[in-house]
Amino acid sequence: MQHLWSIDGLGLSGSWLTIGSFDGVHLGHQKIVNQIVHGAREDHVPSVVLTFYPHPGVVLGKRSGAFYLTTPEEKAQLLAEMGLDYMISHPFNRQLAQLSARDFVSYLHQRLGFKRLCIGSDFALGHNREGDLPRLEQLGRQFGYRVQALQPVTLDGRVVSSSWVRQALSEGDVSTVQRLLSRPYQISGEVVHGDGRGKTLGIPTANLEVWRERALLKPGVYAGWAAVDGSAHPAVSNIGYRPTFDQQEEYPHVEAHIIDFDQDLYRKQVSLSFLFRLRDEQRFENIEGLVQQVHQDIEKARSLLEVSRHETISGIARPSS
């Protein structure tokens, strides 16, 4: 798969296209992407996902703070695993936001030559979202493409959405997040030096430098997997502000103790996945109380993840790697 940062250099003579943020690549996104991948293969043309960075909501002042579920690179990796041919992270700006639906479709069609446009039933593009389904079908007759509108995916009677994923993250509900994504939620980052306190206490941790615009789970302690150099290791992760040490931090700290692992991870990329929420973050009266609790967390995580590993072997679940 090719991940491009603009459509301007493209000149495709035919493609199957879908457009959207695809943040998180949840079940609803997967349905649309599977449709264009399979349809394009049968049609012998490329499959294309056009997404935007920054998110249009950021540019238009409708979103702020840490809300992205995936970086553009992570999104590209997930879509590549689904068999997509092109993902385009096109720059979004106010000039693009002012384009009419017709001008935007013309701009896209010149470069992507799409024969089929697959969208969600509530999708719209162009200035003031004038490019709704009837308008896009009308433009399709003019430019020579067909529109296919797919019904949303529902779970427990509710439409699957990125907003629902963010809500579940804010509640620490890793089970619901995993159901919405069909995989555990992951956070990646480079391991950087911390204050060294964990090593001193005999419980070394990998401190991750995480993208500040990334949506994080509710502060607390979680059991999951740490992917290091392509291998998955059981881990206990902490997201929060380390209240026992009176840390004055504006942004939550992400760190993980990788169980039965003693390699130097400094400056390596580590990806954490979250399968179980163990407890809330809490303040301890003394260091001894904290250490005792962390050892209990490690043993509980070890037990939960061993069960998870056996389920993986049985084909019930798959640990992230």
N, C-alpha and C positions, 0 to 999 in steps of 0.2 A: 504494500500500500504506500502511496505517496501522501505525505502531509505537507500541504502548501499553505503559505501565509497570505496569499492573494489569488484572485482568479484572473488577474490582468494578463498573466503570461500564458494562459491556457487557450487552446483552440480546438476543442473536441468537436467531432463531427456528429456525435450521437452519444447519449448517456441516459441513465435513469437517475433522477435527482430528488433529493429531499432537502428541506431547509428548516433550520431551527437551532435552538441553543444546545440541545442534547446534553445538558449539564447533568452528570451522573450516569448517563446511559442506562436509565432504568428500564423496566419491563415495557413501558409504552414506547420508548425510543427503540428498543430492541425489535419490537414488532415491525416498525416502519423500516428499519435498516435491513432486517431479514427480507422484507418484501422487495426492496430495490436491489439487493444483492442477488437474489434468486431470479428476479425478473430480468435484470441486466445480463446475467449469464445466459439465460435462454435467448435473449435478443442479441447476444454477441457484441455488447457495448459496455463501457465502463459504468460502474455504480459510483455516485458522488453524494457526499454529505457536505452541504454548505452551512457552516456555522460562523459565528462572529466573535471577535475578541477586540476590545472589551465587550462584555455583555451589553446589549442595547439598553437595558435598564440602568446600567451604571452611567452611560453617556447621557441618557435623558433624565437623570436625576431621580429615578424611581427606585433605585437600589443603592445600598451603601453597606459598609462593614464587611465582615467575613461571611460570604455566602456561597462561593463556588464549591461544588461537590467534586469537581475534577479540574486539574490543570489542562490546558490544551494538549499537552504531550500525553497525559494519561488518557484523555478522551480518544486521542488518535490510536493509542495502543489497544484500547478496548474495541474500537471499531475495526482495527486491522485484524484482530482475533475473530471477528465475525465475517471476514472475507471481503470487506469493502476495498474498492480500488483507489478512491481519492477522498481525503478529507481536507477541506479548505477552511482555515481559520481566517476569514477575511476581516480586515480592519473595519470597525464600525465607528462612524462619526456622524456629526449632525448634518453634514452635507448629504450623506447617504440616507439619513432618516427623512430628508425632505423630498426624496424622489417619489414620483407618483408610481402607482402599481405598474402602469404600462411601461414607463421609462425603466423601472427596475427589472421587469421581466425581459425587456428588450436587451438591456445590458447583460443580463445573465445568459440569454439565449445566444447572443453573439459569441460568447466564449465557451459555453458548455454544450450548446447544440442539443439540449435535452429533448427526448422524445416522450418521456413520461415524468410527471411531477407527482410524487407521493407525499401526502400531507396528512396531518391530523384533521379531524372534522371541524375543529374550532380555529384552524390556522388562518392567519391573515398577514399580508405584507404591504409595504408601501406607506406613504404618508397617511397618517390617521387611520392606519389599518384598512385602507379602502380595498385592498386586494383580497377580498374574502373568496370563498369557494365559487359563487356564481361569477364573480369578476375574473377569477383565474381561469375558469372554464371558457369564458368569453374570449379572453386573451389567447387561450390555447387554440381556438379555432383560427385565430389570426396568425399565430406564430408556428403552428403545426406541432403541438404537443397535446397529450391527453393528461387529464388530472385524475388521480385516484385518491379519494379521501377515505382514510381508515378510521374505524371507530376506536375510541380509547380503550385501553386495558383497565379492567377494574379488579379490585381485590377487596374482599369483604364488603362488596357493594359500593366501594368508593373508587373514584378515578385515580389511577396511579399518576403522580406528578412529582416534579423536583421539589415543590413546596412541601409536599407530604414527607419526602425524605428528610428535608431540613427540620421539619417539626419533630420527627422521630429522633433525629440526632440530638436536638435540644433537650429531649426527654431522656436521653441515654438508652433508648429502646433499640438495642442492636438487633434484636430478633426481627422487628418490623422492617428495619433498614435492609437487612439481608433478604427478606422476602420481596421488597420493592425493587431491589437491584439484581436479585438472583445471585448474589455473591456478598461476602462480608464487606463492610465499608473499610477503605484503606486510606492511610495517610503516609506519605513518603517525605523524606527529608534527608539532608546531609547530617551526619553525626558530628557534633561540635563539642568542644570542651565545655563542661559545666563547672560547678564549684568543687567537684571531686568528693562531695560528701557521701555519696552512695558507696564508693570504693572504700572510704574510711570505715564505713559501717559494716563492711563485708558483703554489701549487696550492690555491686557495680551496675550502673545504668548507662544506656546510650541516650544522650540528649540530642533530640532532633531539631534542626533548624527548619521550621515549617513555613510555607508560604502564608503570609499574613492575611490573605484574602480567602483562605481555605475555611470552609465550615467545619467546625470541630464538634465532637461529641460533648454532651453535658459533663462537666468536671467530675472525675471519679476514677476508679481503678477498674481495669478491664483485662480479661484473658483473651489471648488470640495468638496470632503467628507473626513472627518477624522474618521477612525475606531478606537474606544476606547473600550476595553473590549467587543468586539463583536457587538457594536452598531455604526451606522454611524451618524455623525453630520455634518451639513454644515460648511464649513471653507473657509477662505481666506489664501492662502499660498504665501509666498515670497521666491524666490530663488535668491540669489545674494550676493552683497558685502556691502550693506547698505551705499551707498555713502554720504547720508546726514550727517552721523556721522564720515565720513573719516576713516572708518574701513580699516585697512591694513591686508586683509586676502588673503591667497593664494588659498584657496578652498572656493567655494560658500557656503553661509550659507543657511540652510533650516529651516524655522520657519512658524508656522501657528497660526492664531487667529481662535479659534473654536467659532462659533457664538452662543450666548445665552448659554454658558457653563462656569461653574465656579468651577469645581472640580480640585483637585491637581493631576497633571499628572506626577510629578517628578518620574523618574526611570520606568515609564510605557512604553510599546511598543505602538507606534502610527503609523498607516499606512495612508498616504495621497494619495488620488486619484485626478487626475487633469482633469476637464471637460471643463473649459473655461479659455482662456487667457484674463485677464482684461486689462493689460497695461504693458509697459516696466518698468523696474526699473529706477528710476530717482532721481536726487539730488534736494532737496528743499532748498530754501534760509533760512528757519527757521523751527523750530519745529511745529509751528502753521499750516504752510502750509502742512506739512507731516500728521499731525493728521487729518486735514480737508479732505485730499485726502483718507486716510485710511478709514475714516467713509463713504466716497462715495463708496469706493471699497466694503465695507461690505454690503451696501444697494444694490449695483448692484449684488453682489454675492447672496444675499438673494433672490432677484427677479429671477435670472437665475436658481438657484437651486430649487426654489419652482415650477417653470415650469417643470424642470427636474423631480421633485418628482411626479408631476401629470402625466407626461408621463410614469413614472415607474409604477404607478398604472394602467395605460391603457395598460401596457405591451410593450411599445415602447422602453424603456431603463431601465437599472438597475443600481442604484447607488452602488458603491463598498462598501463592508462591511467586 
